[in-house]
């Protein structure tokens, strides 16, 4: 009988062990399932947060590159808020996943293997969310930078546009062909480039001011990098403007130089005619002697010519240095003629000096006598007016 009880006990013990093993597997299975389900919920939350982010960026997906300022500020704020929440959800899910993987060693090999496979399947979903979130944050940062730099982009683009307009206005002018440009065409080109140059300079100045202001506002590497690119574009536009300005400036000087040349050539022709007439007065033919009036007029004419020749030299000098070759040669030739005329005037004045001084002296004596006569007439009238008081009454 004792042996029967021992057998019953062994059977009961084996049954209990089997039952306990079965219960343990069930508990492991339930715990593992709960572990996977709790992680799945975290991944669901992360995906929901990502969906909120995608909804927040809808204003930027309408085909408008840069939104109006107020709308842009709100949309970017919504995107940053959504991204922060999604980042927290992804971070919490990843922390839970690490915890769940560390718990696998507590399970049996079969349960641990099955649970690991299920967790990895959900991990792929999470990493997909993480990648999309990273792209979303990058795009949001770029949009924020673009919005912050919208004014700078516009200012630099305007500067480039004005510099290009100046370049187009200067198309007919190059440092090589300025000599051959007709005066009228040159005048039209210079007037056109002058307007374009002022507009380009104003646009570049504005762009520089806007960039300086944005550099003070900039706080991120992305915006600093974008500002650097804009600065490079603005510098390039300024370089283009300077190149075109050089041509325009030389064209303007050439135009003024040609105007001076024409004006002074006409004046010199008149002076040469005056010199020729003066020479005839100073050296009359035969025994004929020039009248005092002719000598006086000749002296006045030559003094005026001397002054005009000095002014001509002063007017020509500033245009010699920057003038193209052909104009420089013409101006230098004109200076040579001016110098020759000055020498002629000097010789004429020297040759007629004595006669001119004599005529001048005689004229002064004549004028003095006339003034004296006037005074004597006036004094006679005074004496006559005084007679009533000299009768002794």
ABEGO torsion letter per residue (X at the ends): XAAAAAAAAAAAAAAAAAAAAAAAAAAAAAAAAAAAAAAAAAAAAAAAAAAAAAAAAAAAAAGBABBBAAAAAAAAAAAAAAAAAAAAAAAAAAAAAAAAAAAAAABBAAAAAAAAAAAAAAAAAAAAAAAAAAAAAAAAAAAAAAAAAAAAAAAAAAAAAAAAAAAAAAAABBAAAAAABBAAAAAAAAAAAAAAAAAAAAAAAAAAAAAAAAAAABABAAAAAAAAAAAAAAAAAAAAAAAAAAAAAAAAAAAAAAAAAAAAAAAAAAAAAAAAAAAAAABBBEABBBBAAAAAAAAAAAAAAAAAAAAAAAAAAAAAAABBAAAAAAAAAAAAAAAAAAAAAAAAAAAAAAAAAAAAAAAAAAAAAAAAAAAAAAAAAAAAAAAAAAAGX
